[in-house]
Amino acid sequence: MPVEHSIWRVSNRPEPLSRAALPSEQLLEDMIVAAPNILSNEWMLIGRQVNTGVCGRIDLLAIAPDGVIILIELKRDRTPREVVGQALDYASWLEQLEEGDIARVYSNFSGGGDLAYDFEARFGSALDDVELNETHQIVIVASSLDASSERVVQYLNDRDIAINVLFFQVFESGGKQLLSRAWLLDPSRERGTPRREREPWKGEFYVSYGHSHTRSWQEAAQIGHASESRDRVGRVQLTLGSPPRRPGL
């Protein structure tokens, strides 16, 4: 269901703050660039108005400590479904970027900054120690989203495509505007974790059998108590039976 949130003035007779609107969504983008923790304390901005050359410009790009790239798209004047579709199109372009491409994006954004140096300064770990852009996340920033688009976002998450919506609302208080935010989905339960290829099997098995006065690994190996077989589709199965009886017991 659509996300709604309010702010109340604390007093003996609580009053809700009046809702307002930013003069422009450009201001919101400027605010995020000035204070990226509006989105997350763990992200470092690396690009703004990034020209894909094929499908338009990405509003903002960020990087997480584990090398995940976050694609941030502001709603602006487009319909909600257009935003989701455009963000997926951007993601298909982003997936192809190599480390050198991302370094150039950051250099353009930062006025010549070095991504590896600034990444280590920000997160305390070397960029070479992470899998850069092995996967990415999509974040749509909007003041509202229709129920249909929210269902699409949930559907994509259920299929391991990491996409989320950050809702913002503006309130008036004492002649000043306050910005409030709320995530559609819990960010701590993001989908779309990196998918690593399995290492090739080396043909070795490791079995924790235990050892006590009633069981001996030497006897288990001698009796063939740990046995190997294959199922109908050729998968190897390792079978462990009950502990072998010691002679005389």
Residue pairs with C-beta under 8 A, 6 or more apart in sequence:
1 147
1 150
2 144
2 145
2 146
2 147
2 150
3 145
3 165
3 167
3 182
3 184
5 167
5 169
5 180
5 182
6 16
6 17
7 16
7 17
7 171
7 173
7 178
7 180
8 14
8 15
8 16
8 17
9 15
9 16
9 17
9 173
17 171
17 172
17 173
17 178
18 171
18 172
19 169
19 170
19 171
19 172
20 170
20 171
20 172
20 177
21 143
21 170
22 28
22 170
22 177
25 74
25 75
25 76
28 74
28 141
28 168
29 48
29 59
29 60
29 74
31 38
31 179
32 38
32 39
32 45
32 60
32 72
32 141
33 45
33 48
33 60
36 43
36 44
36 45
36 62
38 179
38 181
39 62
39 72
39 139
39 141
39 166
40 62
40 187
42 64
42 65
43 62
43 63
43 64
43 70
44 62
44 63
44 118
44 119
44 122
44 123
45 60
45 61
45 62
45 109
46 61
46 62
46 63
46 69
46 102
46 105
46 106
46 109
46 110
46 115
47 58
47 60
47 61
47 105
47 106
47 108
47 109
48 59
48 60
48 61
48 109
49 57
49 58
49 59
50 57
50 58
50 61
50 105
50 109
51 57
52 58
52 90
52 93
54 93
55 86
55 89
55 90
55 93
56 86
56 89
56 90
58 71
58 72
58 73
58 90
58 94
59 72
59 73
59 74
60 72
60 73
60 74
61 69
61 70
61 71
61 72
61 94
61 105
61 109
62 69
62 70
62 72
63 69
63 70
63 102
63 119
63 132
64 70
64 137
65 123
65 125
65 130
66 130
66 131
67 127
67 130
67 131
67 132
67 133
67 134
68 133
68 134
68 135
68 136
68 137
68 194
69 94
69 97
69 102
69 132
69 133
69 136
69 137
70 136
70 137
70 138
70 139
71 87
71 90
71 91
71 94
71 136
71 137
71 138
71 139
72 139
72 141
73 83
73 86
73 87
73 90
73 138
73 139
73 140
73 141
74 141
74 142
75 83
75 140
75 141
75 142
75 143
75 145
78 86
80 142
80 145
80 146
80 148
80 149
81 146
81 148
81 149
81 152
83 140
83 142
83 149
84 140
84 149
84 152
84 153
84 163
87 138
87 140
87 163
88 138
88 163
90 138
91 136
91 138
94 133
94 136
95 133
95 136
97 105
97 133
98 133
99 132
99 133
102 115
102 132
102 133
103 114
103 115
103 116
106 113
106 115
106 118
107 113
107 114
107 115
110 118
115 127
116 126
116 127
116 128
119 125
119 126
119 127
120 126
120 127
131 194
134 194
134 196
135 162
135 192
135 193
135 194
135 195
136 162
136 192
137 162
137 163
137 164
137 190
137 192
138 161
138 162
138 163
138 164
139 163
139 164
139 165
139 166
140 153
140 163
140 164
140 165
140 166
141 165
141 166
141 168
142 165
142 166
142 167
142 168
143 167
143 168
143 169
143 170
144 167
145 153
145 165
145 167
145 184
150 165
150 184
153 163
153 164
153 165
153 184
153 185
154 185
156 163
157 163
157 164
157 185
157 191
157 192
158 191
159 191
160 191
160 192
160 193
161 191
161 192
162 190
162 191
162 192
162 193
163 192
164 183
164 184
164 185
164 187
164 190
165 183
165 184
165 185
166 181
166 182
166 183
166 184
167 181
167 182
167 183
167 184
168 179
168 180
168 181
169 179
169 180
169 181
169 182
170 177
170 178
170 179
170 180
171 177
171 178
171 180
172 178
205 226
205 228
205 238
207 226
207 238
207 240
209 215
209 217
209 220
209 226
209 240
211 217
214 243
214 246
214 249
215 243
215 244
216 244
216 246
219 225
219 244
219 246
220 226
220 243
220 244
223 244
225 240
225 241
225 243
225 244
226 238
226 239
226 240
227 238
227 239
227 241
228 236
228 237
228 238
228 239
229 236
229 237
229 239
230 236
230 237
231 237
